[in-house]
Amino acid sequence: MLACAFIHFGDGKGLAHMFGQRLLPRGRLGAIGGAAVLLLGATFAAPTTQAQQAGWCSSVHIVFFPGGPAGGVFANNVYNGAKQAQADLGPRVDYVFSNWDPQTMIQQFNEAMATKPDGIAVMGHPGDDAFDTLIDSAEKSGIIVTSQNTSLPNAEAKYASAGFGYVGQDLYGSGMKLGAEAVNRFGLKSGDRAMVWGLLSQPTRGLRTKGAIDALQQAGLTVDYLEIDSATNADPAAGTPTFTGYVASHPDVKLIVTDHGGLTATAQTYLTAAGKNPGDVHLIGFDLSPATVTAIRGGWTDLVLDQQPWLQGYLPILQICLTKTYGFSGLHVDTGGGFADKSNIDFLAPLAEKEIR
């Protein structure tokens, strides 16, 4: 690409000096000036850099954790983002699905290290205590590690200069934000009953659940907490009896929070099984999916915090490529900034149907 340079030479003396000759008549000066512009354009043409070439990360091998299960709600959005980054940047990527099980993630991380990749992008659900020793070993072996969806604060603080970043929401803050918005939006008051279905047992991932509970309790609501069991964590439909049993025994419940993208996507199934109609109970949760779009349009789901999981796939791949190729340090990106509801679902729906949002 030719870059044009426009230089003002005043009375022409500067140009004459540049060419080491006496001042020429105006007509000839114009000709020389034109030639000088062409010369400068050739001299300052932008060079082609490695980053401008397709596949500039093609020599890099990455193991990537989308969470799981394969093809499941949320995990597939993460996977789609990672696949787009792979197509754009060119690395070789192995994908490891974990059914959202922390113990499985630990085992798979060990197996990934044994393949000696250039980088591993991992879900942080097991927490720092479970991961610290393994990440130390990976880093000593020259493997770049970064995290998505659930942060690993200790590892990030220790290895940020070596490319350990985080792409995901501020977990506690996101829970607080959703809970406070529900109280304000639905006119809930002290003494009203709410149920939070979450993952408090997971040390870091559970911070989002805790944030939602704290926001509701600070508003004076009575909060009943249900832990998402392992079967429901992997297959949200398995939680239908738990949901219907709770609603049957707590007919006064006014708000239900599902702290899991798959459970949020199953809202219509849960409420229908419990004999509820749209609007009987306010149901809110996290993350978009085609099923959640349908539930919002139908009035089954009232409010969703969208943490943009596609970015949690794309950006960790980019992170490892940037660190391995150029030595960039870790980037910390908060993806959990906005709400989805009936007011904006028509804009978001085509993207959710493509599993991008």
N, C-alpha and C positions, 0 to 999 in steps of 0.2 A: 504493500500500500504506500503511495507517494504522499509524504507529508509536506505541505506548502509552508514556507516561511516568508512573512512580510516584514521588511526592515526599512525604516525611514532613514535616509542618508543625508537629509538636510540639503546643502548646496552641492553635494556630490564629492566633497573633498574626502569624506570618510571612505567612499567607494574607491576613489582614485588611490588613496593611501593603501587600501587593502590589496589592490592589484599592482602596487609599486610603480605607478605611472602618473604623469601629470594630468591635470584636470582636462577632460575632453568636452567638446561641444555637447549641448543638451541632447541632441538627437542620438549621438553615439552613446551617450551615457545611458539613455533609455534601453538601448540594445544590450549594453553590458549588464545593466541592472536586471533585465529579464534573464540573461544567462546566469547571473549570480543566484537568482531565485531558484532556477532549475538545479544549479549546483548544490545549493543549500538543501533543497528538497531531497536530492539524492543522498546527501551526506547524513541527513537526520531522519531518513525513512525508518519507521519502527521495526526493530528486528523481530524475528519469530522466536519466541521463547519456548522452553519445554512445556510450560503450562498451557500454551496455546495449541499444542498438538493433541490430537485425539489419542486417548489411551495413555496419557502421560504417567499413569500409575500402574501400568500393565505388569511391571516386574514385582509387584507387591502381593503377598498371600495373606488373606485375612480370614479368621473364623468369627462368624457373627451369630449372636443369640437374638432371635426375634421374640423369644418368650415362649409362646406355644399355647395351644396345640397348633400344628400345621393346618392352615386354612381356617383357623378360628378367628372370631371377632377380635379386633385390635391387633393381634399378632400378625394378621395378614396385611394390615396397613403398614406396620413396621417393616415387614418383609418387602412389601412393594416399594417403600422408600429406599431400602438397601439395594434392591435390584436395580432401581433407576440410577443410583450412584455407581453401582458396578458397571452399568451400561455406559454411563457418561465418562467414567474415569479409567476403567479398564482393568482393575485388580482381579485376581482370582479369589473367589469368596466361597467358603464352605458354610452352610447354614445349619444351625443346631437348634432344634425345637425342644422345649423342656416341660411342656404342660403346666407352666407357671409353678413348678415344684422346686423350692430352694435346694433340697438335697440333690435332686437331679442336676441342677445347675452346677453344683460343686463338683460332682462326679464328671460332668461333661467338660468343665474347665480343665480338670486334670488331664482328660483325654485330649483336649485341644492343645495343651502345652506340649504333649508328647509328639505332636506333628510338626513342632517347631515353625509355626507361622511367623510372619513379620508382626502381626498384630491380632489382638482379640478384643472384640466389642461385646461386652457382657451386660446382661441384666443384673442389677445390684440387689435383687430380692433377698439373698442369703444374709446380707449385712456385712459390715466391716469385720466383725469378730471372726466370722466364718471364712472370709476372703483374704484377710491380711497376709497370712503366711504364703498362700498360693500366689498372690499378686507379687509379693517380694521375690519369690522364686522365678516367676515369669520375667520380671524386670531384670533380674540378675542374668537371665539367659538372653537378654536383648530383645524380648518380646514387648512391643508397645501394647499397653492395656488402656482401654477407655470404657465408660459406662453409659447406659441409656435407661430411661424410664424410672429407675430407682437409684438414687445417688449412693456413692460410697465415699463419704466425706474424708475419712482418714487416708484412704489411698489417693484420693484426688489431691489432698494437701501435700502428701509426700512426693507424688510423682507428676505433678502438674507440669513441671519444666521438662519432663520426658514425654509429654503428650497425653497424659491422663486428663480427660475432660469429662463433661457430663452434658447430656442432651435429654431434657425432660422437664417436668414441672417442679416447682417448689412444693414438695409433698404436703407438709403441714399447712402452708399458706393456701394451697388449692382447696384443701378440705375446709378450712376456715371460710374461705371466700364463697364456696358453694353453700355452706350452711347459713352464713349471714345473709346471703342473697335470698335464700328461700324464706327466711323469717320475715324479711322486709317485703318481699314480693307477694307473699300469700297471707300477710296480716296475721301471722301466728303470734300467740301470746303466752305469757307465763301459765304453766299448768297444762298446756296442750301436749299431747303424746306424739312422740316420733320414734321410729325404729331406724337404726343404722345397721346395715348388713355389710361387714367389712373384714379387715385382715389385721387386727391389732396384734396377733401373735407373731407377725413378721416385724422384726425390730425397726427397720427403716421404712419399708413399704407401708407398714401400719401407721406411719405418721399422718398420712392423708385421712385415714379413718379417725384418728385422734383429733385432727383439726376440725372435722365435721362435728364430732361429738361435742368438743369444747365450744364451738360456735352456738350450737343449739342449747347447751346447758347454760351458757352465759346469758341467753335470752330467756331463761327460766323454764324451758321445756323439760318435760319428763322424757328421758331417753332410754329406750330399751336397746341393748346391743346384742347382735347375733354374729357369731364368727362364721365366715364362709368355710365350710369343710372342704377337704381335698377333692372329694368327688364333684362338688359343685364348682370348685375352682377350675377344674379341667373341663367340666360339661355343665354349663349353667342350668340346663333343663332338669338336671338331677336335684336342684334345689326347690322345685315346685312344691313338694309336700311340706318342706320347712316353711315356705312363704305362706301357703294356705293355712297351715296350722297356727302360725302366729296371728294372722289377720282374724281367724275365727275366734281366737282367745282374747283378742284386743280390738273389739269392734269400734272403739273410740279413737283409733290411731288416725292422725291427720296428715302425717308426712312419713314417707319411706325413702331412705337414702341407700342406694346400691353403690358401694365403693368398688366397682369392678366393671369394666367395659362390657364383658360378656353377660353379666347379670342385668346391666342397664338395657342391653339389646333384647332381653327376654321379658321386659316389663309387661307387655301386652299379654303374653302367655300366663305370667304369674297372676295378674289382676283378673283375667278371665276365669282362671281356675278357682280363684277365691270368690267368684260371684260378684265382682265389682264392675261398675260401668265407668267410662271415662269421666274424670272429675270427682269421683267418690273419695279418692285419696290422692293427695299430691305425691307423685313419684318423681324423684330427681336422681341424677347419677353423673357418670363420667363417660366421655368418649362417644363419638358418632359411629354409626354403622347404617347400612340400608334398613335394617329392622328398627333401629332407633329413629330414623327419619320417619318411617311409617307410623311409629308410636307417637311421635311428636305431632304429626299432622292429624292423627286420630284422637288426640287429647289424652292418650294413656300416659304419656311422659310429659312433664311440664317444663323441665329445665335440665340442661346438660352442660357440664364444663368440658370443653373440647381441648385436650392436651396435644392435639396435632401429632399423632403417632407416626405419620409418614416421615416427618422430620427426624424422629427418633431412629429411623432406619437410615435415612440419607446422610445426615451429618456425622454420625460416628465413622462411617466408611470414609468420608471426606477427611475427618480428623486424622485417622491413621495414615492416609495417603499423604497429607500435608506434613505430618511429623516424620514419616519415613523418608520422604523425598526432600523436604526442605528444612527439617528440624524445628518446625513450629511447636510451641508449647500447647498445653491443653486449653480448650475453649469450654466455657460454661454457658449453656444456652437454656433459658427458661421457655418452654413451649406451651405452658398452661395459662394463657392469658384471656380467653374469651368464652362467652356463653352461647349456646344454641337453644332456640325456642321457636315458637310459631312465627315470631316477627322476622326471623332471618333464615328459616329452614329452606325456603324455596331457592335461595342463592346457594346454600350449602349442599342441597340434596344431590345435584349432579356429581359433585366431587365425592360425596359419601358413597354414592352408588358405584363409583370407580375405585373405591377403597383408597382414596387419597386423603380425604378428610373424614 
